[in-house]
Amino acid sequence: MASLVENLISVLEQESVEYEALLGLSMKKTPIIVAGDLPALQKITDEEQTVVNRINRLEHKRSEVMKDIANVMNKDVNTLKLVNLIQMLESRPAESRKLAEVHDRLKSVVGSMQQINGQNRELIANSLEMVAFDMNLLHAMKAAPETANYNKGAYNAGDVMGSARSDFDAKS
């Protein structure tokens, strides 16, 4: 049992390191989103995917170790949670303390990630709204009606309204 708990602690510590790396990438992504640097955003997204793949492998290992612990303790693996395991290991204070520390560290990192990802999600949504607004504005300018100006031959010589002015004054 002791070796299983040590394996679990080891896997959770590795997961924590990977989540911290993912948090760092998410934090680096925020200014890149603001700047609209798509190549840099793609690069960070690729790096994130690599870290997520490592986290998935560690999560599979953690799941296997938890199954083994549940079998040894004669508990249902679906109801055995880390918090419950920490309480069950109170007779082994060193293991219980280590497990509680890594649990708290993981919980803190995941909470920070959720906050940063929510912020990035808002920034991306705002950027998409601006792109949609710009596209609608351009579409509306192209669909503007023509003026009713005719030349001597009674041909329409009118201009499309809005397209003749190319100097946009951002200060007004």
Secondary structure, DSSP 8 states (H G I E B T S, - for coil): -HHHHHHHHHHHHHHHHHHHHHHHHHHHHHHHHHHT-HHHHHHHHHHHHHHHHHHHHHHHHHHHHHHHHHHHHT--TTT--HHHHHHHGGGSHHHHHHHHHHHHHHHHHHHHHHHHHHHHHHHHHHHHHHHHHHHHHHHHHHT--B---B-TTS-B---BTTTS-----TT-
